[in-house]
Amino acid sequence: MPKYLISASYTSDGVKGLMADGGSARIAEATALISAAGGKLESMYFAFGSDDLVGIVEVPDSVTALAVVGVVSSSGRVSARLTPLITPEEMDAAATKSKSLTYRAPGA
């Protein structure tokens, strides 16, 4: 199954909910959501900085990943983002395929 990095930022109401519920309850909710979508939560951590939460999830496909992030973001209390993660084997295949392609850069 494809893996995705999920990163998220809480709104002020989201932070209030997090402080009321605690971190373990939020991870349990994320685990239940991802499982219901046919996926698996590999890891999830709270963070300082521009992201309040980061995690690695495995889901069947990009449609499922988008559905999960859409449900979370539509709550209005969390802004979630997806980054597809590429395996070394996929990168090898892309490198091999790139050898047969040409590109002229602007102004070149």
N, C-alpha and C positions, 0 to 999 in steps of 0.2 A: 504494500500500500504506500502511496506517496506520503511524504512527511512535509509539514508546514511549520514555520515559526509563526506563532501568534503573539503579537504584542498589543498591549492595551493601555489606555489611560482612563482614569476615572474622572467623572465630573465631581463637583463638590457634593452633590447628593449621593453619588456612588461611593465616595470616601466615607460619608456618614454611615451608609449601609455596611460598608466593610468594617468600620469601627464597631458597629452594633453587632454584626454577625460573627466577626473574626475571620481570619484567613483560612482556617481549615474548612469552615462551612462554604466558603467561596470555591475552594478547590474541589470539594465534594460536588457542588453544583456544576462546575465545569466538567468534571469526570462523568456525571450522569448525562449531561447534554451530549458530549462527544460519544459516549457509549450508545445512546439512543439513535445517533446518526450512523452507527455502524463502525465507529472509529475507536481509537485508544489514546488516552492522554499519557504521553511518555514522561513528561516532566513539566512542572510549572513552578515559577518563583515570583515573588513580589520583588520590586526593585525601586531604587531611587533614580531620579533623573527624568528624562522625557517620557519614559515608559514606566508605568506603575506595576506592570505584570508582563512576564514573558513566559512562553511555554513551547514545547514541541508536541505536536499532535500527529497521529497517523489517521488518515481517513481514506475512504475508498477512491475518491476522485475530487477534482477541483469544484464541481458543482456542490458536493457535500461540504467542502471546506467553506465555500462562499455562503451556503445556507447557515452554517454554524455561526460564522462571523456576522452575518446579517441579523440573525436572531439576537445575538448579544448586543450589537450596536443599536438595534432598533429599540432597545430598552430606554435609551436616552441617558443612561447613567454610566455607560462605558463606551469608549470609542476603540474598536478593535481593528487590527490590521493583519493582513496575511503576507507571508513571504514564502514562496515555494522553495523547498530545500532540494538541492541537486546532489545525487550520489556521485562518487568518483567514477563509477562505470558510465553514468549518463554523461559526465564531463568528457570522458574518453571518447564516447561515441560522437559527441559534438565536435571534439577536436579533429577526429577522423573525417567527419563530414565537411568541416570547414576547409579542409585541404583542396576540395574540388570546387570551391566557390571563389569568385573574384568580386572586388568592390573598388570603385574609384571614389576617393574622398573628395569632398567639396573643394573646388579650386585646384585639384591635383592634375 
